């Protein structure tokens, strides 16, 4: 299911290279960004993930699922991804509840590829 933000507004995200939006999904805070046309997917994913509190979501639109990112964040974040009708991929990250922060948000290199 493709997720859309409600009540969205622009938000400044430190270290981001694309525009971010902040809004709500199911009454929880969520952020979104689009790197499908460039803008360093790993840099922006890490910048967005650093914002999240427990239960909050980050919605990424990209040209593919960033397979190199998932192993770096899976101890602290859950994620799902789905191909969209327009050929892009939506990745939804959720910060796990009750897990200590262990993600190195400065690790923005990616040795993976698309999934």
Buried (B, 14 or more C-beta within 10 A) or exposed (E): EEBEBEEBEEBEBEBBBBBBBBBEBEEEBBBBBBBBEEBBBBBBBBBBBBBBEEEBBBBBBBBBBBBBBBEBBEEBBBBEBEEEEEEBBBBBBBBBEEEEEEBEBEEBEBEBEEE
